[in-house]
Amino acid sequence: HARAHASQAARLMDVLADIYLNPVFDRREITRERRVIKEEIAMTLDQPSHHVLELSDETLWPDQPLGRSIAGNERSLNRTRRSELAGFHTRHYVSGSTVVVAAGDIRHRDLIDLAKRLARQIPAGSRSSWFPAVNGQVRPQIKLFTREMEQTQLALGIRTCSRHDPRRFALRLANVILGENMSSRLFQSIREEHGLAYSIYSTPNFYHDTGSLTIAAGLDTAHTQKALKLTLDELRRLREKPPAAGELRRARDYLIGQLELSLENTESQMNWVGEQLLGFDQIIPPDEIKARLNEIR
């Protein structure tokens, strides 16, 4: 995506369309980018708080795309050739997988005219297929990665619902109560009351046919067992006893406030619309999302 003065919309579309439709895939650039991605992988390994999240996904979704790092690994990078990149572009950069979105000082009919230029050039094709998530787990799974360092990074992953499931609104509220901010139960218990961790949080992830809730913390190894027990206690409390009306209202106010703040600039609005069209094949108005959140009791 790109950002420019409204008067440059046509030129911007031409540049973006050229990048999108006519990549060169220069072998020297591929070699250079391969080195850059290897450095990115090394950087993730040097940041245990990031690495533990990749290990959690790998454990939740073993031997399938959802469980693999988007950066790949050294082996996959070394064996990827120009012909594979070009083939991927040919198969997936087609009309059925393409969405054109603009936000700002531009009229809808003007965007349609600009998009028509792209439509004349882009190859026809249907949306790319996807790989359904597979869950064959029948008992709790543990993955341990050991290295010499000061802290233990802990991640607890739980499979949840997809981005199309109406329960996702309740899950978003439950996550705020559980661990999304400094007022959350996990933060107040494990950091403020017991002083076991500097950072602890929970975050939901929504995919096409499944989802997850991940709780992550960085703490002294000696405190791992106690922190895990307290985390499970909070999960159990959330399951067995509904939150009080005031706590639920504060969580709802927080989510609605975050939604409104996230749409205050044109780039955020553009991303919002694009994600809605790609993820839901429609634009779900912010007011509808607020209404769904207000329905949760």
Disulfide bonds with the S-S distance in Angstrom:
none
